[in-house]
Structure formats: C-alpha cells, structure tokens
Amino acid sequence: MILTINQKDQKTAKTIRSVFQASYAIEAKLLKAKNFPPLKRRLQEFIECRNAFYGYYMEDTLAGVVEVKTEVSNTHIQSLVVHPNFFRNGIGSALVQFVLENYHTNTFTVETGLANEPAKDLYYGFHFRKVREYDTIHGIRKITFLLRRA
C-alpha cells in the first residue's frame, strides 16, 4: 500500500531516513563511492524538505519511499529508495507507477548513478530515456533520464 508520508513529523522522518540510509549504503557500494552525499543527509533536512514523500508499506513496515519534486511542467523523482530487506518485490516499480499515475506533468525526470544497473533497468522499463551522463564533484558518474508524455 502506498501512502503520503508526513516527513515533518520527527518520528516519521527518522523512519524515512533509516530506509534511505539502508538503501543508499547499497547504492554507494554499487557505485564504489567513498563520499556519497545521500548518506550524509541529516534528519533536519527531511523535516524541512518541501518535496512530497510517499511510502510503500508492507503490513506496518515502511519498505520503500519516493520523494517527488514538482515544477510547473516537470515532475522530478528526487529519490527512490527500497529497504534492502524488500529488494526484488516490485516496490520500486510500484512507486514509479504511482508517480506517473498521480502527477500530470508532460515530463518526468530522474537521476541515478551510472553503475546502478537495477535502477537503470527500472527506469528503462518505464520507457524513460537517457538524456545525459555527467560527473559530480564527488567523483560519481550519474545518468539523467527523461520521460515525455504524448
């Protein structure tokens, strides 16, 4: 079940952050990143964030989170994380599908690490297309995806 999450509540923000930490620790290993900024995101940054957060719950456990930034003509998937205990259960796909069904912009964008094959496969599966690759100041090669609606 996917629900809106109130990340401004401190207890909820801690739960969200724990899923982010577990998931991004795996991604950092995939990318061979020594300095991975998502792992440094402080609790207060979640609480103060203006983006929308949605959680995928398996019974009473928060198994995955998508963070969405909406602009006038674009919806950006800022973050999509699944707790490693719930990998390969279709949670990432369900969260992407949720965003596509509930946001009505003409374009959708998302970025991930170039070496994150599971994430790339996920976005390609929804017909996102690669629009660019670039290096971050932290030495991580990233890929940007775009999906346009007809």
Secondary structure, DSSP 8 states (H G I E B T S, - for coil): -EEEE-TTSHHHHHHHHHHHHHHHHHHHHHHT-SS-GGGG--HHHHHH--SEEEEEEETTEEEEEEEEEE-SSEEEEEEEEE-GGGTTSSHHHHHHHHHHHH---SEEEEEEETT-HHHHHHHHHTT-EEEEEEE-TTS-EEEEEEEE--
